[in-house]
């Protein structure tokens, strides 16, 4: 069973001590991170060391892109990509109810690999070059932010291992060429949004997410089945545990279900989904393997990401239906992690 409690607020964890040369200081921060991951699955992260100007430049570039006419944005349509990069129009993505698509548009990026990258040439569906619109400075500002936050993710990955009493590199050794995605998400102004979702309830498919939003709307499901508001806190990221850390810890760290609601004002959101390498086999660590009678089959990190993504995006569902794509063997349906899976809820 998950350790997530009936929390009513999300803790703030200062990780500046992870940059200390004092092992005791690193262990203190790791303990705080471990407690947040066990009890809540969500926390605010302060002390990241990321220059705020990197975010400001990316936000300005993002606003410039989403202000373009739809025809211009569709030149970068994600359905034209072979490695899931580019523009996601309203209605393309839906994780809860396909009859009511998510009320948002997005632009998806990840590790920007060269066109002759061997994994890309071999047909890997999540590794390859980014798609960039013809906007001066857009690629540079997004890449600079991505690089900085990815470094924070590497520190977090080691700290989570320390919190679990494992070798600090037990996860990091698998994070050398990851399909870690950065999404630029735009919720247009919608005066009728009070009773409608922006993103349906879900967990994230990777290890954890580092999120920076510009306005309220995020809610997280606690252990009592209640939705708790997670408003922006200046100078912080919102971090939540994803499916892979839940699987590695056999539910000790919980991939807490979350959603976006009440998005009346225009809102931008920037999640970086930190993953491990595509072919990494993820299964409960030995210390967690015997803790209950509910066996958890191993998953490959990238295959899980691809399978969940393919079930969430219209262009990939069309490819599945036509037989052009086939889900990896052992793929799970959506919603098999987090509090919703444990509680059997869907809203």
N, C-alpha and C positions, 0 to 999 in steps of 0.2 A: 504493500500500500504506500501511497505517497505520503510524505511528511508535511505537505502544505497545510497550513493552519487556517482558521477563520479570521485571518488578518483583516484589518480595516484601513490600513495605510501601507505604503511601500517604503522601506528603509532607504537611507542614503549611506553609501559606503565610499569613503575617501580612499582612493587607491594610490595616492602619491607615494606611500611607503613602498610600493612595489619597485620603485626606481632607486631605493636605498641599497647601499652595499651591506647593510646590517641584516643578516639572515633572520634575526628575531623580529625585526620590523616587517619583513616580508611575510613571515609566518603569522604575525598579528593580523595583517590585512587579509591574508588568505583565510584565516579563521572567520573573519567578518563576512567575507564573500561566501564561504561555505554555509554559514548560518542563514544568510539571505536566500541562498539557492535551495536549502532544505525546507525552510519554513514558509517561503513565499514564492520563490521561482522568478520573482521580479525585484529589481532594486534600481535606485538612482545611483549613478556612478559619478563621483566628483574627483578632482585631482588627476584628470587624464593626461594633462600636459599638452593637449591638442590646442594649437593656436586658434582662437575664435575667428580670426580673419579668414582662415581657410573655409570655415562654414559660411561666412558672410559672402565670400566670392562665389562659392558654389550656389548659394541661394539666389544671388543676383542672376547668375547664368541660367539657373533653372526657371526662374520667372520669365526670363527672356524667351526661352524655348517654348514654354507652355502658352505664351501669349501669341505664338504664331498661328496662322490659319490652319485648320485641320488638314487641308490638302498638303501643306508644307510639312507638318509633323508626320503625316503618313508616309513621306519619303523614307523615314527611318522605321517603318512599321516592323514590329518584332517578328511577324510572320514571314518576313523576307530573310530572316537570319537562320543559320543552321546551328547556332549555339546559344539561342535564347537571349538576344541582345536587341535593345531598341525601344521604340515607342509602343505603349500599351494604351489603346483608346478606351474610352468609357464603354463598358459592356463586354470587353474582351475577357476579363478575368472574373471568376466567381467561385468562392470556396464554400458557400453555405447553401444557396438556393439558386439554381441556374435560371429560374424564371424571374429572379430579381437580382440582376448583376450588380457588382460593386459600383458605387457612385464615385468613381475616381478615374483619373488617368495617371499614367506612370511612364518612366523611362528607365529601363533596366540595363545595368552595366555590371561588369565583374573584372576579374584579372585580365588585363588587355594583352593577350598573347599574339605573336606574329602569325600571319596567314599560313606560314609553312611549319607551324608547331606540329610535332608528330601526333599528339593526341587529337588535335583538330583534324588533321588530314586523315586520321583513322576513323573519324566519324563520331568522336565523343560529343554528346549532345549538349554539354554544359561548359566546354572548354574551347577557347578560340579568341578571335579578335573582337573588340568592341565595335559597335555601330555608332558613328558619331554624326550628328547633324552639322550642316555647313554654317556654324556660328563661331565667329572668332573668340577664342579663349574658353569655349565650352569644355572641350576635352581636357585642357590643361587644368582648369579649376576643379573639375570633377575628379580627375586622377590624383591631384594633390591631396584632396580631402580623403579619398579612398585609401591612399597609401598611409596617411597619418593614422586613420582609425584602425586600419588593419594591424598596425604595430601595437595599438592598445589591445586589440584582440589577442595577439600573440602573448602579451603579458598576462592577460586574464586566463588564457588556456593553461599556462604554467601554474598560476595561482590556484586554479580549481584543482589541479593535480595535487598540489601541496595540501590544500584543504582536506583532501580525501586520504592523506597519508601515503600517497603514491610517489614514485619517482617523478620529479618535476617535469621530465620530458615524456611521460607516458602517453600524453596526447600530442604534444608539440612535435614529436618525431614524425607524426602523420600529417603535419601542416606545412608542406613545402611548395605545393603548387595547387592551391585549393580553389574550388568553384564557389568562392565567397562572393555573394552578390551585393551590390549597392543599388538600391532603388530610389529614384527621385519620384515622389508621389505628390500629386496635386488633387485636392478636393475643391472643386469650384464652389463659389457662393451658391447656396441652395436654401432659400427661405422656408422651404417645406420639409426640411431634413429632420425635424424633431423626433419623429417616430420611425425613422428609416436608418438602416445601417450603411456605413461607408465601406467597411470590410466585415464580412461575417465572422463569427467566432471560429477561432482556429488556434493551433500551435504552430511554431516555426520549425522548419524541417531540418535545420542545421544544428550546430552545437549551442550557439547563443546568438543574440541579436543586440547590436548597439544602435539605438534609435535616438534621433534628434528631431522633434516636431516643433512647429511654430505656433500651435494653438491646441487647446484641450480637445478631447474626443476619445482618447484611449481609455478603455476599461479592462480590468483583469478579473478573472473568476477566482474567488477564494475557496478554501476547503469546505465551507458551509454552503457553497452553491450561490453565493451573492456576488454581484458585479460591483467592483470598487473602482472609482475614478483614479486615473493616474495623470494629473495635469502636468504640463511642462514646469520644470524647475530650472531657473537660469544657471548656466555654467555646468550643467550635468548632461549625461546621456541616460536614457532609460535602457536597462539591460534586462533581458529575459532569457531564461534557460530554454533550449530547444530540444527536439526529439533525440538527437544523438547523445547528449549528456544524460538525458533521462534513461536511455537504453544502457549506456555504459555503467550507470550507477543503479540500474534495476529499480528506478523510481525513487531513489533517495533524493536526487535532484529532480524536481518536477518541471516538466514543460508546461507551464501554466497557460491555460486557454485565455485568449484575449480577443477584443474586437474594437472597432471604432464606431461610435454612435454620435448622434446629436451634432453632426457637422453642419452647422448653419453658416458659419463664417468661412471665408476662403482659408484654406489650410494647406501647408506643405509639410511633408514628413519624409525623413531620410533614414531608413533602416539599412544597416550593414549586417548581413546575415553571415556570421563567421562559421566556416565549415572546415572540415579536414579533407585530405586528398580524396579524389573521386573513388579510388579502388579500396579505400580503407575499410576493413571489416570491423564493424562495431557490434559488440556483444557485452553482456555484463562482465565487469572486472571480477576476478576470482573472489575478492572479499565480499561481493554482493550477489554472486551467482546463486547461493543456496537460500536466499532470504525469504522466499515464498514458494507456493506451489504453482504459480502461474508462469510457465516457461515463456521466455522472450526469445524468439528466433533471431539469429544474427542478421544484420543488414549491411550492405555496402553503402557508405555515406553518400556517394554521388548518385548511385542508383535510386536510393530513397528520395533524394532531392528531385531527380528527374521524374520519377513515377508520380510524386505528389504534384509537381509542376504540370505534368502532362494531363492530369485530371482536373486542373484548375484553369487552364487557358484554352479558349475556344479554338485557336488555330492548331494547337496540339491535339485536342480532342478530335478534330476533323481528320488529322493524320492517323490517329489511332483507328477511327471508324473506317477509314479507307484501306487500312492494312499497311500503310506506308511506314508506320511506327508500331512497335510492339513493346509493351511494358516489360521491364526485367522480371525474370522468374522470382516469385516470392514477394512481389510488390504488395504493399498494403493499401487498403482504401483510405480515403481522407478521414481524419478525426480519430485515429487510433492511439493518440498520445494525450497526455495532460488530464486536467480535471474533468473535462467533458467525457473522455473515455472511461474514467473511473466512476463518474456519477451517472453516465448514460444520458447526459443532457445534450441538447442541440440548439439552444437559443441563448 
